[in-house]
Amino acid sequence: MDTIYITPSDSLSGALGSAKPGTRIVLAPGTYNEKTEIHIPDIELVGEDAENTVIIWDDYAQKLDEKGVEYNTFRTYTVAVLAPGVTFRDLTVVNGARFPEVKGQEVALTVCADGFLAENCRFVSTQDTVFCGPLPPDLIERYDGFLKDELRRGGAMKQIFRNCLIAGNVDFIFGCADALFEGCEIRSVYDVRGHGYVAAPAHELSQNIGFVFSDCTLTCEDAVADGSIYLARPWRDYGKCSFINCRCGRHIAREGFDKWNDTGRDKTARFAEYGDIPDGRVPWSRVLTVAEKDELLKYFG
């Protein structure tokens, strides 16, 4: 495996531009202030440790580009993974824009690719922190000519986040991937709007896996009110999300799930839990059987 070593005085994008498939890029501790895209498959990005190896940028949805057009959610990423087989270890990705109630969505990480793995990483923003692509089919069509083709790529995408911290406030894990979050801390940060949602899945009915949170701990900042955060709400009709043996803090609403405003998605959303589940959950969520739980986890190997 080829290895490239860089420091914060170097260009991460430059290193990626010279990398071949299978290259490992080792980031020295420090802050890398740049917006980054990964187009080469099987790249590995490795920091010394997540706390001290940080990639940061500050785009936001209502920012205007050079043509006076708003960025839109899907161009705000700090890092976009657009090739298969990419691995991140021991680093942090931040969108530092803040104030989403004024600026709109602020994506830290976009993954629109299959075979992504993140271990011991931190992904930090506010609204829409991590996008697990692909886009819903209607948005793939809508954004033709607006988003680059790699961001509009469809198809099956499997992604794994293991022992990571993911922090945000509204819909901060969203998309259509089959994605496993294993042993992660899912942290809700304060939002002046007074409420939040961890996950916003948008899976098609044909997808049987969806988002799977296994052995995760859901925490919050001190300022987040008790019962003000929902585990998930369906971004599209058949969004699928399962929480397996997760530990919920005081901030998680007794109902657990929200149907998304005045929609009828409570009739189609596929939300489930397994383990120690509090009383009072919405009647349209369900409890997984042991066999169902095992099948979900088996899918990710």
C-alpha positions, 0 to 999 in steps of 0.5 A, a space after each residue: 500500500 502506498 502511503 502519503 504523509 501530510 501536515 496542516 501546511 499541506 493540501 489534503 486535496 492535493 494529496 488526494 489528487 496524486 493518490 492512486 487506488 489503495 493509497 493511505 493518506 496519514 494526516 499529522 495532528 492539526 486543523 485542515 481548513 479545506 473543502 475536500 472531495 474523494 474521487 479515488 476508490 479504496 483510499 484510506 484517510 488516517 489521523 493520529 487521533 480524532 480529537 487533534 486531527 480535524 478537517 473543517 469548512 463552513 458552507 451552509 445551505 443559504 450561502 450564495 455561490 459565484 452565480 448568486 445561487 443558494 448552495 442547497 443542502 447537498 453542496 454544503 459538505 466539508 468532505 464528500 466521499 464519492 468513490 467506493 471502498 473509502 476508509 476513515 480512521 481517527 479523524 474529525 470532520 466539522 462543518 463550522 457554519 453554525 446557526 442553522 436556524 438562520 443559515 439552513 442545513 450544514 453538512 459535515 460529511 457526505 458519503 455517496 458511495 458503497 463500502 465506506 467505513 469510519 472507525 474512531 472518528 468524529 463528525 460534528 455540525 448542527 442540522 444535517 451533519 452526515 448524509 448517507 447517500 444516495 439521494 431519494 430518486 425524486 431528488 436525483 431527478 430534480 437536481 439534474 444539472 445542479 448537482 454534479 453527477 457523482 452526488 446524483 449517483 443511485 444504487 445500493 450503498 452500504 456504509 459502516 460507522 464504528 465507535 464514532 461520535 456524530 453530533 448535530 440537532 435536526 435530522 443529523 443522520 439522513 439519507 437512503 443508504 443501508 448504514 450501520 452505526 455500531 458502538 457510536 455516541 450520537 450527541 444532540 447539540 442545543 438548537 434555539 428552535 427547541 426540538 430535534 431529530 436524530 435520524 431522517 431516513 428516506 429508504 425505498 420500500 424495496 430496501 430491507 435494511 435501512 439505518 441500523 443503530 446498534 449498541 449506541 449511546 444517545 447523549 446531549 449537551 446540558 442545554 438540550 431540554 428533556 424529551 425534546 429530541 426524537 430518535 427519527 422521523 421519515 424523510 420519505 414515506 418508507 424510511 427505515 430505521 432500527 435501534 438495537 440495544 441503544 441507551 437513550 438519555 433524558 433528552 429523547 422523547 417518550 414517544 420515540 418517533 415523529 411522523 414528519 409534520 402533517 404527513 401520513 408517514 406514520 402509516 408507511 414508515 418502518 421504525 423499530 427497536 430491540 432491547 430495553 424500550 421505555 413505555 409510551 412509544 408511538 403505536 406505529 413503531 414496533 419491536 424487532 424479533 430476535 431473528 429480525 435483529 440478527 438478520 439486520 446485523 448479519 447484513 453488515 458482516 
